[in-house]
Amino acid sequence: MQRPEPLNALQELARLIATDLEQRTPDGEKRLNYRLAVASALTLADQIEQLNRDEPSRSS
C-alpha cells in the first residue's frame, strides 16, 4: 500500500529541511538552534514514517 501523497511530501520536506540545516555550520549561539531544528525535522520525518507503517494495519 502506497502512502498518501501529502504524507510523502511532508516527510520529504522534513528530510530536506534537516539536510539543509545540517549543511550549515554557523558559529556561536545559533549552532544550538540549528541542531534543535535538525532534530525537530528528523523527528517529524520519523513520526510520519511510523504513521505510514502503522496505517496498513489500521485499514485491514
Backbone torsions as a table, in degrees:
resi	resn	phi	psi	omega
1	MET	NA	128.2	-178.0
2	GLN	-84.8	147.5	-179.7
3	ARG	-69.8	150.5	174.7
4	PRO	-61.1	141.8	-177.4
5	GLU	-53.9	-43.6	-179.7
6	PRO	-59.6	-38.0	178.6
7	LEU	-69.3	-40.0	175.7
8	ASN	-58.0	-47.0	-177.9
9	ALA	-65.2	-41.9	-179.3
10	LEU	-66.3	-42.1	178.6
11	GLN	-64.0	-44.2	179.4
12	GLU	-62.8	-41.6	177.9
13	LEU	-61.2	-44.8	179.3
14	ALA	-60.8	-41.9	179.3
15	ARG	-68.4	-38.4	177.4
16	LEU	-63.9	-41.8	177.8
17	ILE	-61.1	-46.6	-179.7
18	ALA	-61.3	-44.9	179.9
19	THR	-61.8	-45.3	179.8
20	ASP	-61.5	-45.2	-178.4
21	LEU	-67.9	-35.7	179.2
22	GLU	-64.2	-30.4	-178.2
23	GLN	-76.3	-17.2	177.9
24	ARG	-89.7	135.2	-179.8
25	THR	-129.6	72.9	179.4
26	PRO	-69.5	152.9	178.0
27	ASP	-89.3	164.1	173.0
28	GLY	75.8	-152.7	-172.2
29	GLU	-67.2	-24.7	-178.4
30	LYS	-64.7	-23.7	-177.9
31	ARG	-55.8	-41.8	179.0
32	LEU	-62.7	-41.8	178.3
33	ASN	-61.2	-40.0	178.2
34	TYR	-64.9	-43.1	179.4
35	ARG	-62.6	-40.0	177.9
36	LEU	-65.3	-40.6	178.8
37	ALA	-64.6	-42.1	177.6
38	VAL	-61.6	-47.3	-179.7
39	ALA	-61.5	-40.3	179.2
40	SER	-64.5	-44.1	180.0
41	ALA	-64.5	-42.5	179.0
42	LEU	-67.1	-37.2	177.2
43	THR	-63.1	-43.3	177.6
44	LEU	-60.4	-46.3	179.9
45	ALA	-61.9	-41.8	178.9
46	ASP	-65.5	-38.6	178.9
47	GLN	-66.0	-39.2	177.6
48	ILE	-64.7	-42.0	178.8
49	GLU	-61.1	-43.0	177.9
50	GLN	-63.6	-42.5	177.7
51	LEU	-59.7	-41.9	179.3
52	ASN	-65.9	-35.2	177.6
53	ARG	-69.8	-36.1	-178.2
54	ASP	-76.3	-26.9	-173.5
55	GLU	-56.7	-47.3	-179.7
56	PRO	-59.3	-34.1	-179.3
57	SER	-70.3	-28.3	178.1
58	ARG	-71.7	-34.8	-174.7
59	SER	-85.7	-9.7	-179.1
60	SER	-90.7	NA	NA
